[in-house]
Amino acid sequence: SSHFGSSQAKPKLRFACTPSTGDIQPAVGIMWAASMLLLWSGGALLGAAAVGHALACDGGVCQEGSQQEGQDGSAMLQVGAQGAPLHTQTNRSAGPEAVQQEFAAALMQIMGQTQHAKSYQDPSFCLGTVVRPLEPAQSAVLVKDGLVPQYRGWWNMPIQQSPDVLSELKKRLYRVPWNTSYPEGLTWPDMRAGLAKDIIPIMFEATKVSGVFEKMPKKMRGIYWMRGNGIAEELTILHYGQWFPEHEQMIVPIAPFTWAWPGGRPKNAPFGGAMYSQDFTAGLAAASPMINGGVVFSYNYSTCEGSYCRRDLPTNDDMAFAYMQSGSLGNMMQADDLGLLASVISRGAILPGILSGAFTLEEMPGSEDGSLWKRTCYWGPGRCASMEFGSYDLTKIVDEHGEPMQPHYDEFIKYMGEVPLMVWAGWADEQAKKDVADRIESGI
């Protein structure tokens, strides 16, 4: 941890809901937890209408275009759908409600343009990302082969994080209380915070679990910055999970210290910080559904299947691309339906079952052994998702040895400034952990 320095500074805890953050109060997180729309950065889609990436598809080959910016600071998004570009514009300073409306309008537009397109009826004609079946989920083969139970989460990982280590690490951080808007049953997670340079080495130490870490793919070890993600979340760790090379699948459950959310709005937060708050409010709203929902992510790796990873990576790299799915309460047999999120965002304008979504990881040019990925979000009717909306750069800032990766580490520290980071640090004690685990087990 000597590489990162230390600090005892503790900013004030505030939960005042200002007009600009009124639509991201904790009630949103509670509603998502109850409905189990628990998706990695699903909320990012609310705040990423100004993703600023342009795609122009010609003859089935997509090439990266350039961001166009309007005089009012808006960003243009150009997406190929059956060769017909879809343009959507959003103001970087727009509040969450406006971003929701713009995302819903963009989805409605693509539906109107492509409702009769052959690619949405027959995936073999799809020029975008083919949406994989939700049931059985891609991870169902692991259950079938007896490699994992039907439900896999932090509560039944074969090798648990050391309770003594977690207890000692969280003592270095200060407690973040839950807003009184949250029901008592959702406030069991012990949330802690500190400055970025203090949180980072703690996250690494807490998740580098012997018997787990060394078995995870080398290129996925370390700490990643969700750079450009519009929702209020900043760091993630993918090396506390399970790797099944015979199926080229990796599963990663939400667990203590695997995710970090902001306790304020960084000066250069994506899209003017539309989905952030000046305090811990937005971070808690993003954290609650993921933790309380017991989300598990599955990544099915392969050679490149996307537009971002085609550029300069070897064609025989069997980990250049990963298709992602998530399961609520650790469900390995049935994946969450990303299309339901679109229905929520559009406030019912788009009926459930109409739209589908696909999330992927694509290793980008310039990546050094997994240091830079495009975390894509694609949308469309049927099983063909050709509208890219909400993507960001998954950028490694700490390597597998716990060493800073430059220049990205320094860029992240500068980006956060004095804004604290918040993590789920575990439970009040081992009995509290057992009680929560028992509730989950009885529920599934």
SULTA-V164037 format. One record per backbone hydrogen bond with DSSP energy under -1.0 kcal/mol. NH is the residue of the N-H (numbers start at 1). CO is the residue of the C=O. Records with the same first field share a line. If there is no record, write none. Layout:
BEGIN
NH=CO  CO
END
This chain:
BEGIN
4=1
21=18
24=21
28=25
30=26
31=27
32=28
33=29
34=30
35=31
36=32
37=32
38=36
42=39
45=42
46=43
51=48
55=78
56=63
58=61
61=58
63=56
65=54
70=74
73=70
75=90
76=68
77=88
79=86
81=84
84=81
86=79
88=77
90=75
94=91
99=95
100=96
101=97
102=98
103=99
104=100
105=101
106=102
107=103
108=104
109=105
110=106
111=107
112=108
113=109
114=110
115=111
117=114
120=117
121=118
122=118
125=122
126=123
129=385
131=383
137=333
140=137
142=139
144=140
145=141
146=143
147=142
148=142
152=330
156=153
166=162
167=163
168=164
169=165
170=166
172=169
173=170
174=193
176=191
182=179
186=183
187=184
190=426
192=423
193=174
194=421
198=195
199=195
200=196
203=199
204=200
205=201
206=202
207=203
208=204
209=207
212=209
213=209
215=212
216=213
220=217
221=218
223=398
224=236
225=395
226=234
227=225  393
229=226
233=231
234=260
235=260
236=224
237=258
242=251
244=249
247=244
249=244
250=299
251=242
252=297
254=295
257=424
258=255
260=235
261=422
263=420
269=266
272=269
273=270
274=271
276=273
280=14
284=280
285=281
286=282
287=283
288=284
291=287
292=288
293=289
294=291
295=290
296=327
297=252
298=325
299=250
300=323
301=248
302=321
317=314
320=302
321=302
322=361
323=300
324=359
325=298
327=296
329=293
330=294  327
331=328
332=150
335=134
336=326
340=337
343=339
344=340
345=341
346=342
347=344
348=343
349=346
354=351
356=380
358=378
360=376
361=322
362=374
363=320
364=372
367=364
373=394
374=362
375=392
376=360  374
378=358
379=387
380=356
382=354
384=381
385=129
387=379
389=377
392=375
393=227
394=373
395=225
396=371
397=223
398=223
399=403
402=399
405=397
409=405
411=407
412=408
413=409
414=410
415=411
416=412
417=413
419=416
421=194
422=261
423=192
425=190
433=429
434=430
435=431
436=432
437=433
438=434
439=435
440=436
441=437
442=438
443=439
444=440
END
